[in-house]
Amino acid sequence: MAGLMLLDTPSLYFRAFFGVPESLTAPDGTPVNAVRGLIDMTATLVRAHAPDALVACMDADWRPAFRVAAIPSYKAHRLAADGREQTPEALEVQIPIIEEVLDAVGIARVGVPGYEADDVIGGYAARVTGPVDVVTGDRDLFQLVDDARQCRVLYTVRGIRNLQVVDEAFVTAKFGIPGRGYADFAVLRGDPSDGLPGVPGVGEKTAAALITRFGSLRGVLEALDAGRTDGFPAGSRNRLAAAREYLEVAPAVVNVARDVPLPEVDVTLPGKPRDPERLVALADRYGIDGPLNRLLAALAGRPTPGRGQASEE
């Protein structure tokens, strides 16, 4: 499906870091496993899906103030002593290299102050007419799936070479909810990995039953406020009432922003590198000529899947 491809870049470079041997280093000893893995992932995606445009979406703020104001526990367990995200040092030193490589290749790299990569993805998905593929390992982005707008998620849980295509039918089959109901479902269920508590005593099955019965979180709250007792799974009504305050603020945390002030950048997939001399220098310095050659070949010819190799898988 040609169109726009949006990379959840932090999700991908974390996957690359933990999936590619850390013994892969530059001539000077700098770790480059995440760099190499991300480059090869991108080459594989370009070969397999031939997008017309591609954006590497970045975290300009991994823990935005508006989300922390709504729920202070949001990602609090990932805070380092200096207030930044706890990131392995061997990965942290590679992020600037990744940014340099993307810039030299000419792949659009977009981060917006005050927003996460998820929000940048949401901003593009809301503005684009035509096919959109979101590449991520984060289930939160299932909320963007929209068959009518041709927006789907390519989920990396099984690897870049074996992506799970997530559309509305997949969401319904997997979670038992309406295809566009993932965000409301997530609010009720919660997500400990993000410090999102959810409604105590409401797990996946109860959350799915509530969203299916009432159509949306707003429908659940309206039924609750109207004093209705029908349609609520056993014990859930009292739990929801006790969590009423949480249910008002949680959507601001779970829902990706759609009104992100995106910069004006050319997102067209380049056929050749923007800065060849800089790219050669980066290849020599970090010993990444193999992955870069694979990426450049994919960009230039976009060959059919199966040609070339990727070190991530």
N, C-alpha and C positions, 0 to 999 in steps of 0.2 A: 504494500500500500504506500505509494509515493505521497509526499506531503511534507509536513513539518515533524521532525523528531526532536523531542525535548529530553535531555539527559539529566537525571537527578545525580549530578556529578559527585557530591559527597557520598551518596549511597554506593556509587560505582567504585570510587577510589578506596573506600573502606573495604569493599568486597575484594578488590585487587590486592590490597595490602595483606589481608588475611588468607588470600587464595594463591598468591604467588610467593615462592620461597624468598625469605628475607636475605638469603645468601647472595641474591643478585644485587651487585653493587656497581657503582661507577668506578673508573680507574683510580680515583682518589679515595675510594672507600665509602662514598655517600650511598646510602640505600636508595635503590631505584625500582624496587619491586612493584610499588603502586603506580609509578610512572609508566613502566613497561606494560603492566596489566591494563591500565586505562587506555593506553594507546591501542593495544591489541583488541580490547573490547570495542572501541570505536570503529576500528577497521572491520571487525566482524559484523557489526551492526550496519555499516555502510554497504558492505557486500551483500548482506542478506536482505536488506530492506530498501536500499537505493532511495533514501529520502531526497527531496528537492532542497530542503533547508534543514539546518541542525543548530540547536543552541545548547551549549554546556551551561546549565543553570547552577549557580553557586550560592552558598550561604554567605551573605554579607553580614548577617546577624543570626547566629544559630539559636538564640534564645530571645526573640523579640520582646521588647518592653510591654507591648499591648497584650501579649499572651501571659506574661508573668503577672501583670496587673490583674488579669482575670482569675488566674489560678497560680499562686506563688510557687506551688510544688512543681510547676512545669519544668522538666529537665533539670531540676535542682540537684538530683543525685549524680549528675554528670559534671557538676561544677568543680573546677580545679581551684587551688588556693588563690590563684591570681584572677579568678572570676571568668577565666576562659573555659572552653570545653576540654574535658580530659581526653587527650589524644596521644597515642603512643608517639614518643619523640621521633622514632624512625619514620613515622608517617608524616608528622608535622613538617619535617624538613623537606618533604617531597612536594607539598602542596604548591609552594612558589614555582617549583620546576614544572609541575603540571600546567600551571597558568602560563608560564613562558612558552611552553611547547604549543599549547592551544593557540596562543596569540601568533606565534611564528607560522603555524600551519594556516591560520586564517579562519579557524572555527570560532564562531561567535561565542563569547564567554560573558555571561550576564549575571551580575549580582546587584541587588538594589538595597541601599542602606535601610536598616530597620526591618528587613524581611529575610525569610529563609528561602532556600532553593525551591521548596514546595510552593511558596507563594509566587515566585517568578514563573514556575511552571503553570500555576493556576492563572496567572495574568495572561500568558500567551494562549493558553487553552480557551480562555474566555473571548479573546480578540480574533482568533483565527477562524476563517471559514474554509472548510475542507478538512481532509484527513489529518489527524494528530496522533502520533505515537508517543507515549510517555514511558521512558525506560527507567525502572526503579526497582529496588528491593523493599520498598516501604509500602505497606498495605494502606496507609493513610491516603495515598493518592488514588485508591480505588474510587474515591468520591468523585473523581473527575470523569469517570466512564459515562459516556453519553452516546448511545447508538445514533440518535438523530443528527448529532453534530459530528459523527465519525471520529469520536475521541475514544481511544482505548489505551490500556496499560499493557506494556510488555514487561512482565514480572520476572525478575532474575533469580527467583528462589531455586530454580533447577539449573541455572547457568546461562551464560550469554548464548551458547549454542543450542539451548533447549528452553527457550523462553516460553512462559505461560502467557497466552493471549487472554487478557481480561476484558470482557465486554459485559453488557448488562445481564446476559444469560448466565455467564460464569458467576457473577456476584449473587444472582438469585439461587443458582444451584449450590453454591458453596456455603452461603450464609442464611438462606431461606428468607430473604428480604427483597423488596422491590429493587430493581437494578440500579437505581440512582439513590438508594437509601443508606449508603455505607456510612456517611458522616454522622447521621442521626443514630445509627446503630452503634458506632464507636463511642459517641457521647455516653450512651447508656451503659455499655459494657466496660468502658475505661481502657486504659493502656498503661500498665505499670512501667513499661520501657520509656515512656515519655513523662512519667510522673502524673498521669491523668487518672484520678481515683475511680471514676465511674460511680454508679449508684450501688452502694453496698448491698449485696445479696442478689443483684441482677447480673446474671451471666449471659453468655452468648444466646442460649436458647430462649430465655425470657426476653432479652432485648429484641431478638428477631420476632418473637410473637407480638410484642408491643408495636413495633414498627409496621408489621404486616397488618395488624388489626386496625391501627389508627392512621396509617399512611405516612406519618412523619412524627418527628419529635414535637412539633407544634401541635399536631393532632392529639398526641398523648397528653400534653399540658392542658389543652382546652378541655379534654374529657375529665381530667383531674380537677380543674377549676370549676367545672360545671357540676361536680359532685357525683359523676357517674360511677357506678360500681361494676357495670357489665364490661366484659372484654379484657379485664385485667387478670393476668395469671395469678394464681393463689399467692397472697402475701405481698404482691408487687405494688399494689396501690399505696399501702402505708409506707413502703420503702421510697417510692417516688415522692410522696408528700414530704417525707423527712429530708429529701435531697433537693427540694424545690429551688433553693438558692443556687446550688451547684448547676442545676439544669438550665438556669437562666444565663450563666456566664460561660459554661463549657463550650458552647458552639463557637465562641470567639477564638478559642484555642484550637479546636478540632478542624474547623472549616478553613481551607486554604483561602488566602486573599485573592480576589479576582480583579481588584482595582489598583493593582501595583503600578506605580509610575515607571513603566518600562522605558529604557533609553532607546533612542533611534539608532539602531545598528543594522548592518546588513547580515541577515541570517542565512543567505544563500550558501549552500554547501560548496566550498571552493574546489575547483578542478586542479589547482596547483597551489603550492605554498605562497603565503603572502610575503614572507621574508625568508627567501631561500638561504641567504648567507647566515642569518641568525640560526636557522634550523640546522645547518651543517655544524655550526659551532656548538650548539646544544647536543647534537648527536655525538660529536667527538668528545666533548667534556664528560658526558654522562654514559657513554657507551650504549646508546639506545638506537643505533643506526638500523638494526634489524626491524624492530617494531615500527620505526618511522617509515622505513621503506615499504612495509606492508600497508601502512595507513595511506601513504602517498599513492601506492598502486591502486588501492581501493577507491580513493578519491578521483583518480585520473580515469580509471576504466570501469569502476563499479562492477567487477566481474561477478559471475554467478556464485552462489554459496558453494563452499567446498574447496575453492582455490585459495591457497595460502594457509598459514597456520596462525593460531593465537595462543599465546603463552598463558592466558588466564584460565583456559580449560584444560 
